[in-house]
Amino acid sequence: MPTVHLLDYVAGNVRSLVNAIEKVGYTVEWVKSPADVPKAEKLIIPGVGHFGHCLTQLSQAGYIEPIQEHIKAGKPFMGICVGLQALFEDSEEDPEVKGLRLIPERLKKFQDSDKSVPHIGWNSANMSRKGAVTEESLYGLRPDSKYYYIHSYAAPYREGELEEDGWSVATATYGDEEFVGAVARDNIFAVQFHPEKSGAAGLRVIKAFLDGQKSQKLPARPSAASTKEGLTRRVIACLDVRTNDQGDLVVTKGDQYDVREKDGISTGGAVRNLGKPVDMAKKYYEQGADEVTFLNITSFRNCPVADMPMLEILRRTSETVFVPLTIGGGVRDTVDTDGTKISALDIATMYFKSGADKVSIGSDAVTAAEEFYARGKTLSGTTAIETISAAYGNQAVVISVDPRRVYVPSPDSTPHHTIKTKTLGTKGEEYCWYQCTIKGGREGRDFDVRQLVTAVEAMGAGEILLNCIDKDGTNSGFDLELISDVKDAIKIPVIASSGAGNPGHFGEVFEKTKTDAALGAGIFHRGEYTVKQVKEHLREQGFLVRQFEEVI
C-alpha cells in the first residue's frame, strides 16, 4: 500500500487516525526524529491539547525547521486540529509561543456567553459564501456533511482576508461566531476538526488528501435544509461494561445501578448480559451515534496493567468505529501489584493509545473537589483532572457525576444549594439538593452537585456526564431540573444522562434545557428504539442533527 508519514508528539489518540488512514488504503510510517521528515512524501501532523505545549514540544524536539522545509519543497502536508492552529502566527492560549506563521493571524477563544466552551460536537466545514452553494468540494469537504470538532480556540473568519493570500477556506459557525474550519493552499491542507472521528465524511476527506484530489465536483447539489449551519445536537450511546460471573466482559445495564437480574424476589441473580461491547459499539456507530461511551464499571480492581481486556476492546472498536470514544473507570493514581506507582496520567495515556479520545473520571473527581474546597478553592496541580488536561487538553477530560435527590422542607434547612422542584418528596417537600455519590452510587457524600461541577471546571475538566441515580432505569425521561441547574452553574458542555425511555425524551431535554448532548443506554441495548429512530424524531421536531452517511 502507498505510505503516509505521521508525526506523533504525544498528541492524544493517534490510533484512530492510523486506523482511518489504513481504512482508505494507505499505510503509516512514523516520524521518530527530525531526520525522518525529509524522507516523507506525504506528512500529517495531528494534535489535541494546548497550543503552547504542542508547539513547544515540536520546537524543542527540532521539528519546526524540517516541517517548514517539507512545506517549502511542495510536498503534501496535512495538519489536524492543533496541526491547523500551528499554521497561524500565535494563539491567545499562549501568546508567548509562536506558530509556523504561514497565516499572520491570532487564534482566539470563543467568547459568546451563551455558548459552552470547549466547542464539542459536529459542525460544518462549508465553502459556501453569502447564500451561494459551492459546486466544488475541497479535499472531499461537502456543505451537507458534518465533522467532529473539539476545541476552545479558533481562527475568526473575516471574509476575503485569507483568500487574498491564496488560501481556500471552509468555515463553521458557533453561535454568532464564524471561524475557520479548514484551509488549503498549494500543497498545504489543514482542518480544525478531526476527520478520523468524523465518520464516513471524515474518511472521505482523508482519502481525498492522500489521493491528491484537491477539487472535485459534488455528486449532487445539496438542499438548503441539509446545509444548515451550526452545531448539531449530539446523541450518544453509552455501554456499561463489566465482567460477568464467568469472567467475560459484557455490556450490562442497571436499575438504580443494580446490574444483576431479578428473580422476582431478590436481586442476587446473574450479571445482566446485553451483548458484546465491540459488536454493540459498531452497531450504534452504523445507526448514526455521534459518540460512543464505555463505562468500565469493573474498573481496575487489582492493577491497571492487568486490565488488558478493556484496552483490547478499545483497540478493536477503534478499527471500525470512526466517531469519538470515551472510556471511564479506574482513571486514578494507583499502585501495581509489584509496588510500581502508576499515575492517573499514565492510565489515561494507556487508554488514549488504545483508541480512546476522552477519559471519564467519577469517584476520584468528588474526592479531588472536596480537597479543592478544603484548600480554600486553590489548585494542587497534582490531581488526575489537572495532570491529564495539562497534557492532553481539557477537552480530553470528562467528569461522570452520580447525584441523587435529598428532599428538605426549606432552603434554610441545609447548607447545600437547593432547587424548588415540581416533583415533591414523600412528605410533600418542595425543595431538594443533589447529593454527590461515589463507588457507583453506594456511598453518599456531604457535597452537592453544584460544588462538584464548579470545582472540576476550575480544575480543568472539559465536559460533564450528568447522570441521575433517581432516574436510572426508570424510562421516565431525563431530570430536567437537575440538568438546568448544572448548566446555569458552568460554561463547559453537559451531557444529559439517565432516564431516556423513548425518542420524545431526547426532544424534551433539548427543548427544555440547554444541554449540549443526550445519552442513551438501556433504550438502545434492549432494542426498543435505535439511534437512527431517535435522530429521525429530533429532525422531525426541527432540531439540527447529523445525517448518517454510508461508511466507505
C-alpha positions as CSV (number, residue, x, y, z in Angstrom):
1,M,0.0,0.0,0.0
2,P,1.2,3.6,-0.5
3,T,2.7,5.3,2.5
4,V,2.0,8.4,4.6
5,H,4.3,9.7,7.3
6,L,2.7,10.6,10.7
7,L,4.4,12.7,13.3
8,D,3.3,11.9,16.8
9,Y,4.4,14.3,19.6
10,V,2.1,12.9,22.4
11,A,-0.9,14.2,20.5
12,G,-3.6,12.1,22.2
13,N,-5.4,9.3,20.4
14,V,-3.5,8.7,17.1
15,R,-4.6,5.1,16.9
16,S,-7.9,6.1,15.3
17,L,-6.0,8.3,12.8
18,V,-3.8,5.3,11.9
19,N,-6.9,3.1,11.5
20,A,-8.6,5.7,9.3
21,I,-5.6,6.0,7.1
22,E,-5.4,2.3,6.7
23,K,-9.2,2.1,6.1
24,V,-8.8,4.3,3.0
25,G,-5.9,2.2,1.6
26,Y,-2.7,3.7,2.9
27,T,-0.1,2.5,5.4
28,V,1.6,4.6,8.1
29,E,5.2,5.2,8.8
30,W,6.2,7.0,12.0
31,V,8.3,10.1,12.0
32,K,10.5,9.3,15.0
33,S,13.1,12.1,14.7
34,P,13.6,15.3,12.7
35,A,15.9,13.3,10.4
36,D,12.9,11.3,9.3
37,V,11.0,14.3,8.0
38,P,12.9,14.7,4.7
39,K,12.1,11.1,3.9
40,A,8.3,11.8,3.9
41,E,6.4,12.4,0.7
42,K,3.1,13.0,2.5
43,L,3.3,14.3,6.0
44,I,0.4,14.5,8.6
45,I,0.7,16.3,11.9
46,P,-2.3,15.6,14.2
47,G,-2.8,17.1,17.6
48,V,-5.1,17.8,20.6
49,G,-4.5,20.0,23.6
50,H,-2.7,23.1,24.4
51,F,-1.3,25.3,21.6
52,G,1.8,26.3,23.5
53,H,2.5,22.8,24.8
54,C,2.3,21.3,21.4
55,L,4.3,24.0,19.6
56,T,6.9,24.0,22.3
57,Q,7.3,20.2,22.0
58,L,7.8,20.5,18.3
59,S,10.3,23.2,18.7
60,Q,12.3,21.5,21.5
61,A,12.4,18.3,19.5
62,G,13.8,20.1,16.5
63,Y,10.9,19.5,14.2
64,I,10.0,23.1,13.2
65,E,12.7,23.7,10.5
66,P,12.2,20.2,8.9
67,I,8.4,20.8,8.7
68,Q,9.0,24.2,7.1
69,E,11.4,22.7,4.6
70,H,8.9,19.9,3.8
71,I,6.2,22.6,3.0
72,K,8.6,24.8,1.0
73,A,9.6,21.7,-1.1
74,G,6.0,21.5,-2.3
75,K,5.3,18.1,-0.6
76,P,1.8,17.3,0.6
77,F,1.2,18.5,4.2
78,M,-1.9,18.0,6.4
79,G,-2.5,19.4,9.8
80,I,-5.3,18.2,12.1
81,C,-6.7,20.3,15.0
82,V,-3.6,21.8,16.7
83,G,-1.9,20.9,13.4
84,L,-4.1,23.6,11.7
85,Q,-3.5,26.0,14.6
86,A,0.2,25.6,14.1
87,L,0.0,27.4,10.8
88,F,-1.0,30.6,12.4
89,E,1.1,33.4,14.0
90,D,0.1,32.7,17.6
91,S,-2.8,32.0,19.9
92,E,-4.4,33.6,22.9
93,E,-4.0,30.3,24.6
94,D,-0.3,31.0,24.9
95,P,0.7,34.3,23.3
96,E,4.4,33.9,24.1
97,V,4.7,30.8,21.8
98,K,4.8,31.3,18.0
99,G,3.4,29.1,15.4
100,L,4.7,28.5,11.9
101,R,3.5,31.9,10.9
102,L,2.2,30.9,7.5
103,I,-1.0,32.7,8.3
104,P,-0.3,36.1,10.1
105,E,-3.3,36.0,12.5
106,R,-4.0,35.1,16.1
107,L,-6.3,32.3,17.3
108,K,-8.9,33.4,19.8
109,K,-11.0,31.8,22.5
110,F,-14.8,31.5,21.9
111,Q,-16.4,34.4,23.8
112,D,-20.2,34.3,23.4
113,S,-21.6,33.9,26.9
114,D,-24.4,31.7,25.7
115,K,-22.1,29.1,24.3
116,S,-20.4,26.2,26.0
117,V,-16.6,26.1,25.8
118,P,-14.9,23.9,24.6
119,H,-16.8,23.7,21.3
120,I,-17.5,20.0,21.2
121,G,-19.6,18.2,18.6
122,W,-20.5,18.0,14.9
123,N,-20.4,21.2,12.8
124,S,-19.9,22.3,9.2
125,A,-16.8,22.9,7.1
126,N,-18.5,24.8,4.3
127,M,-17.0,26.8,1.4
128,S,-20.3,28.4,0.5
129,R,-20.5,32.2,0.9
130,K,-23.4,34.6,1.2
131,G,-26.0,32.1,0.3
132,A,-24.2,30.7,-2.8
133,V,-23.8,26.9,-2.5
134,T,-20.5,25.7,-3.9
135,E,-20.5,23.0,-6.5
136,E,-16.9,22.0,-5.9
137,S,-15.5,20.1,-2.9
138,L,-12.2,21.0,-1.2
139,Y,-10.4,17.7,-0.4
140,G,-13.8,15.9,-0.1
141,L,-15.5,18.5,2.1
142,R,-19.2,18.8,1.4
143,P,-21.6,21.5,2.5
144,D,-24.2,18.9,3.6
145,S,-21.7,16.9,5.8
146,K,-20.9,17.5,9.4
147,Y,-17.5,17.0,11.1
148,Y,-16.4,16.4,14.6
149,Y,-14.8,19.4,16.4
150,I,-13.3,19.6,19.9
151,H,-11.5,22.8,20.8
152,S,-11.7,26.1,22.7
153,Y,-9.7,28.3,20.4
154,A,-10.2,29.1,16.8
155,A,-9.3,31.4,14.0
156,P,-12.1,34.0,13.4
157,Y,-13.1,34.2,9.8
158,R,-13.1,37.6,8.1
159,E,-14.3,37.4,4.6
160,G,-11.7,37.8,1.9
161,E,-8.6,38.2,4.0
162,L,-7.3,34.7,3.8
163,E,-8.5,34.4,0.2
164,E,-6.4,37.4,-0.7
165,D,-3.3,35.4,0.3
166,G,-4.3,32.5,-1.9
167,W,-6.0,30.3,0.7
168,S,-9.1,28.3,0.1
169,V,-11.3,28.4,3.2
170,A,-14.1,26.4,4.7
171,T,-15.9,27.7,7.7
172,A,-18.2,26.7,10.6
173,T,-20.5,28.8,12.7
174,Y,-20.8,28.5,16.5
175,G,-23.4,30.8,17.9
176,D,-22.7,34.2,16.2
177,E,-19.1,33.4,15.5
178,E,-17.9,32.2,12.1
179,F,-14.5,30.5,12.3
180,V,-12.0,28.7,10.1
181,G,-12.8,25.0,9.8
182,A,-10.3,24.2,7.1
183,V,-7.7,25.9,4.9
184,A,-5.8,24.8,1.8
185,R,-3.1,26.5,-0.4
186,D,-0.9,24.7,-2.9
187,N,0.4,21.6,-1.1
188,I,-1.0,22.5,2.3
189,F,-4.3,21.3,3.8
190,A,-5.3,21.7,7.4
191,V,-8.5,21.1,9.3
192,Q,-9.7,22.3,12.8
193,F,-11.9,19.2,13.1
194,H,-10.9,15.6,13.5
195,P,-11.5,13.7,10.2
196,E,-10.6,10.4,11.8
197,K,-13.6,10.9,14.2
198,S,-16.0,12.3,11.6
199,G,-17.4,9.0,10.3
200,A,-17.7,8.5,6.5
201,A,-17.5,12.2,5.9
202,G,-14.1,12.4,7.6
203,L,-12.7,9.2,5.9
204,R,-13.6,10.8,2.6
205,V,-11.6,13.9,3.5
206,I,-8.5,11.8,4.4
207,K,-8.7,9.8,1.3
208,A,-9.0,12.9,-0.9
209,F,-5.9,14.4,0.6
210,L,-3.9,11.3,0.3
211,D,-5.1,10.7,-3.3
212,G,-4.2,14.3,-4.1
213,Q,-7.8,15.2,-5.1
214,K,-8.0,18.8,-4.0
215,S,-11.1,19.7,-6.0
216,Q,-13.9,17.5,-7.2
217,K,-17.4,18.1,-8.4
218,L,-20.1,17.5,-5.8
219,P,-22.2,14.4,-6.7
220,A,-25.4,16.4,-6.3
221,R,-26.5,19.9,-5.3
222,P,-27.3,19.7,-1.6
223,S,-30.6,21.0,-0.3
224,A,-30.9,24.1,1.9
225,A,-32.1,22.1,4.8
226,S,-29.1,19.8,4.7
227,T,-26.6,22.7,4.6
228,K,-27.9,24.4,7.7
229,E,-25.0,25.9,9.7
230,G,-24.3,25.3,13.4
231,L,-23.5,22.7,16.0
232,T,-25.8,19.7,15.8
233,R,-27.5,18.0,18.8
234,R,-25.4,15.1,19.8
235,V,-26.9,11.6,20.6
236,I,-24.5,9.4,22.5
237,A,-24.7,5.7,23.0
238,C,-23.4,4.5,26.4
239,L,-22.2,1.0,27.2
240,D,-21.7,-0.1,30.8
241,V,-19.0,-2.8,30.6
242,R,-18.1,-5.2,33.4
243,T,-17.1,-8.8,33.9
244,N,-19.9,-11.3,34.4
245,D,-19.7,-14.3,36.8
246,Q,-17.7,-16.2,34.1
247,G,-15.1,-13.5,33.8
248,D,-16.2,-12.3,30.4
249,L,-16.6,-8.6,29.6
250,V,-20.2,-7.8,28.7
251,V,-22.4,-4.9,28.2
252,T,-24.9,-4.6,31.1
253,K,-27.4,-2.1,32.5
254,G,-28.7,-1.5,36.0
255,D,-31.7,-0.1,37.7
256,Q,-30.6,2.4,40.2
257,Y,-27.1,0.9,39.4
258,D,-28.0,-2.7,40.3
259,V,-26.8,-4.7,37.3
260,R,-27.9,-8.1,38.4
261,E,-31.0,-9.9,37.2
262,K,-34.0,-10.0,39.4
263,D,-35.8,-13.3,40.0
264,G,-39.0,-11.7,41.3
265,I,-38.0,-12.0,44.9
266,S,-34.4,-10.9,45.3
267,T,-31.8,-9.1,43.2
268,G,-29.0,-11.5,43.5
269,G,-29.2,-13.1,40.1
270,A,-26.5,-13.2,37.4
271,V,-25.0,-10.0,35.9
272,R,-27.3,-8.8,33.2
273,N,-25.7,-9.6,29.8
274,L,-26.9,-7.4,27.0
275,G,-24.2,-8.2,24.4
276,K,-20.6,-7.9,23.4
277,P,-19.0,-4.4,23.7
278,V,-17.2,-4.3,20.4
279,D,-20.2,-5.6,18.4
280,M,-22.6,-3.3,20.1
281,A,-20.4,-0.2,19.6
282,K,-20.1,-0.9,15.9
283,K,-23.9,-1.3,15.7
284,Y,-24.6,2.0,17.3
285,Y,-22.0,3.7,15.0
286,E,-23.7,2.3,12.0
287,Q,-27.0,3.6,13.3
288,G,-25.6,7.1,13.4
289,A,-24.4,7.6,17.0
290,D,-22.4,10.7,17.4
291,E,-20.2,9.3,20.1
292,V,-19.8,6.0,22.0
293,T,-19.0,5.9,25.7
294,F,-17.7,2.9,27.5
295,L,-18.0,3.0,31.3
296,N,-15.8,0.2,32.7
297,I,-17.7,-0.4,35.9
298,T,-15.4,-3.3,36.8
299,S,-12.6,-0.7,36.9
300,F,-9.1,-1.7,37.9
301,R,-9.8,-4.0,40.8
302,N,-6.3,-5.4,41.0
303,C,-3.9,-3.4,38.9
304,P,-4.1,-1.2,35.8
305,V,-1.9,-3.3,33.5
306,A,-3.9,-6.4,34.3
307,D,-7.0,-4.8,32.7
308,M,-5.9,-5.7,29.2
309,P,-9.3,-6.9,28.0
310,M,-10.8,-3.4,28.3
311,L,-7.8,-2.0,26.4
312,E,-8.2,-4.6,23.8
313,I,-11.9,-3.7,23.4
314,L,-10.9,-0.1,22.8
315,R,-8.3,-1.2,20.2
316,R,-10.8,-3.4,18.3
317,T,-13.6,-0.8,18.5
318,S,-11.4,2.0,17.1
319,E,-10.7,-0.2,14.0
320,T,-14.4,0.1,12.8
321,V,-15.9,3.0,14.8
322,F,-14.9,6.4,13.5
323,V,-16.6,8.6,16.0
324,P,-15.3,9.8,19.4
325,L,-14.8,7.1,22.1
326,T,-14.9,7.9,25.8
327,I,-13.7,5.5,28.4
328,G,-14.3,5.7,32.1
329,G,-13.3,3.6,35.1
330,G,-10.1,3.4,37.1
331,V,-8.5,6.7,35.9
332,R,-6.7,7.5,39.1
333,D,-3.3,7.2,40.8
334,T,-2.7,3.7,41.9
335,V,-0.1,1.1,42.8
336,D,0.5,-2.0,40.8
337,T,0.8,-5.4,42.5
338,D,4.6,-5.3,42.2
339,G,4.6,-1.9,44.1
340,T,5.1,0.2,41.0
341,K,3.3,3.6,41.3
342,I,1.1,4.3,38.2
343,S,-0.3,7.8,37.8
344,A,-3.7,8.7,36.5
345,L,-1.9,10.4,33.6
346,D,-0.2,7.0,32.8
347,I,-3.6,5.2,32.9
348,A,-5.1,7.9,30.7
349,T,-2.2,7.5,28.2
350,M,-2.8,3.8,28.1
351,Y,-6.5,4.5,27.2
352,F,-5.6,7.1,24.6
353,K,-3.0,4.8,22.9
354,S,-5.6,2.1,22.8
355,G,-8.2,4.2,20.9
356,A,-9.9,6.5,23.4
357,D,-10.4,10.2,22.7
358,K,-11.6,11.2,26.1
359,V,-11.4,9.7,29.6
360,S,-14.1,9.9,32.2
361,I,-13.4,10.3,35.9
362,G,-16.0,9.5,38.5
363,S,-15.5,9.0,42.3
364,D,-12.0,10.4,42.3
365,A,-13.3,13.7,40.9
366,V,-15.5,14.0,44.0
367,T,-12.6,13.4,46.3
368,A,-10.5,15.9,44.4
369,A,-13.2,18.5,44.5
370,E,-13.7,18.1,48.3
371,E,-9.9,18.6,48.7
372,F,-10.1,21.7,46.4
373,Y,-12.6,23.3,48.8
374,A,-10.6,22.2,51.8
375,R,-7.6,24.1,50.4
376,G,-9.7,27.3,50.0
377,K,-10.5,26.7,46.3
378,T,-6.9,26.5,45.3
379,L,-5.4,24.1,42.7
380,S,-2.9,21.5,43.7
381,G,-1.7,20.8,40.2
382,T,-1.4,17.1,41.0
383,T,-5.0,15.7,40.6
384,A,-5.9,13.4,37.8
385,I,-8.1,16.2,36.2
386,E,-5.2,18.7,36.3
387,T,-2.4,16.5,35.0
388,I,-4.4,14.9,32.2
389,S,-5.9,18.2,31.0
390,A,-2.5,19.8,31.1
391,A,-1.0,17.1,28.9
392,Y,-4.0,16.4,26.5
393,G,-6.2,19.5,26.9
394,N,-9.3,20.0,29.0
395,Q,-11.5,18.6,26.2
396,A,-10.0,15.1,26.9
397,V,-11.3,15.0,30.5
398,V,-15.0,14.2,31.2
399,I,-16.4,14.1,34.7
400,S,-19.0,11.5,35.3
401,V,-21.4,12.8,38.1
402,D,-23.7,10.4,40.0
403,P,-26.1,12.6,42.1
404,R,-29.3,11.7,43.9
405,R,-32.0,13.9,45.4
406,V,-32.2,14.7,49.0
407,Y,-35.5,16.4,49.9
408,V,-35.7,19.1,52.5
409,P,-38.6,21.3,53.8
410,S,-36.9,24.6,53.0
411,P,-33.6,26.0,51.7
412,D,-32.7,27.1,55.2
413,S,-32.7,23.5,56.4
414,T,-29.5,22.6,54.6
415,P,-26.2,24.4,53.8
416,H,-26.3,22.9,50.3
417,H,-27.6,24.6,47.1
418,T,-31.3,23.7,46.7
419,I,-33.9,23.9,44.0
420,K,-37.6,24.3,44.2
421,T,-38.9,21.1,42.5
422,K,-42.1,20.2,40.8
423,T,-41.6,16.5,41.9
424,L,-42.4,16.6,45.6
425,G,-40.8,14.4,48.2
426,T,-42.6,11.6,50.1
427,K,-43.5,14.1,52.8
428,G,-44.6,16.8,50.4
429,E,-41.2,18.6,50.4
430,E,-40.9,21.3,47.7
431,Y,-37.2,21.6,47.9
432,C,-34.2,19.3,47.3
433,W,-30.5,19.3,46.8
434,Y,-28.5,16.9,44.7
435,Q,-26.0,14.8,46.8
436,C,-22.9,13.6,45.1
437,T,-22.1,9.9,45.4
438,I,-19.1,7.7,44.9
439,K,-18.4,4.0,44.4
440,G,-21.1,3.5,41.9
441,G,-23.7,5.3,43.9
442,R,-23.2,3.2,47.0
443,E,-21.8,6.0,49.2
444,G,-23.2,9.5,49.6
445,R,-21.1,12.5,50.4
446,D,-21.9,15.7,52.3
447,F,-21.2,17.5,49.0
448,D,-23.6,18.8,46.4
449,V,-23.6,18.7,42.6
450,R,-23.1,22.5,42.2
451,Q,-20.0,22.3,44.4
452,L,-18.6,19.5,42.3
453,V,-19.2,20.8,38.8
454,T,-17.8,24.3,39.6
455,A,-14.8,22.8,41.2
456,V,-13.9,20.4,38.4
457,E,-14.4,23.1,35.8
458,A,-11.8,25.2,37.7
459,M,-9.5,22.2,37.8
460,G,-9.5,21.8,34.0
461,A,-12.4,19.4,33.2
462,G,-13.8,19.9,29.7
463,E,-17.2,18.2,29.9
464,I,-19.8,16.9,32.4
465,L,-21.5,13.5,32.0
466,L,-24.5,14.2,34.2
467,N,-26.2,11.0,35.5
468,C,-29.1,10.8,37.9
469,I,-29.5,7.9,40.3
470,D,-33.2,8.6,40.8
471,K,-33.9,8.4,37.1
472,D,-31.6,5.5,36.2
473,G,-33.6,2.6,34.7
474,T,-37.0,4.4,35.1
475,N,-37.5,5.2,31.3
476,S,-39.4,8.3,32.6
477,G,-37.2,10.9,30.9
478,F,-34.2,13.0,32.0
479,D,-34.1,15.0,35.2
480,L,-34.7,18.4,33.5
481,E,-34.4,20.3,36.8
482,L,-31.0,18.8,37.6
483,I,-29.7,19.5,34.1
484,S,-30.9,23.1,34.0
485,D,-29.4,23.8,37.4
486,V,-26.0,22.4,36.4
487,K,-26.0,24.2,33.1
488,D,-26.6,27.5,34.9
489,A,-23.6,26.9,37.0
490,I,-20.8,26.2,34.4
491,K,-19.6,27.0,31.0
492,I,-18.3,23.6,29.9
493,P,-20.6,21.3,28.0
494,V,-23.0,19.0,29.7
495,I,-24.2,15.5,28.6
496,A,-27.7,14.6,29.9
497,S,-27.9,11.0,31.1
498,S,-30.2,8.6,32.9
499,G,-33.9,8.1,32.3
500,A,-34.4,8.1,28.5
501,G,-37.2,5.7,27.6
502,N,-38.3,6.9,24.1
503,P,-37.3,9.4,21.4
504,G,-39.6,12.1,22.8
505,H,-37.4,12.3,25.9
506,F,-34.5,13.4,23.8
507,G,-36.6,16.1,22.1
508,E,-37.8,17.2,25.6
509,V,-34.4,17.6,27.1
510,F,-33.1,19.6,24.1
511,E,-36.2,21.8,24.0
512,K,-36.5,22.5,27.8
513,T,-32.8,22.7,28.8
514,K,-29.5,24.0,27.4
515,T,-27.9,20.6,27.5
516,D,-25.2,20.0,24.8
517,A,-25.8,16.3,24.3
518,A,-28.1,13.5,25.4
519,L,-27.1,9.9,26.2
520,G,-29.0,6.7,26.0
521,A,-28.1,3.2,27.2
522,G,-30.9,0.7,28.0
523,I,-33.3,2.3,25.4
524,F,-30.8,1.1,22.8
525,H,-29.5,-2.1,24.4
526,R,-32.9,-3.5,24.8
527,G,-33.8,-2.8,21.1
528,E,-36.8,-0.7,22.0
529,Y,-35.5,2.1,19.7
530,T,-32.5,2.6,17.5
531,V,-30.2,5.6,17.5
532,K,-31.4,6.3,14.0
533,Q,-35.0,6.5,15.2
534,V,-34.1,9.0,17.9
535,K,-32.3,11.2,15.4
536,E,-35.2,11.0,12.9
537,H,-37.6,12.1,15.7
538,L,-35.3,15.0,16.6
539,R,-35.1,16.0,12.9
540,E,-38.9,16.0,12.6
541,Q,-39.1,18.2,15.7
542,G,-36.8,20.8,13.9
543,F,-33.6,20.0,15.7
544,L,-30.3,20.1,13.8
545,V,-28.8,16.6,13.8
546,R,-26.0,14.9,11.9
547,Q,-27.3,12.9,9.0
548,F,-25.8,9.4,8.7
549,E,-23.6,8.8,5.7
550,E,-22.7,5.4,4.4
551,V,-19.4,4.1,5.6
552,I,-16.8,3.9,2.9
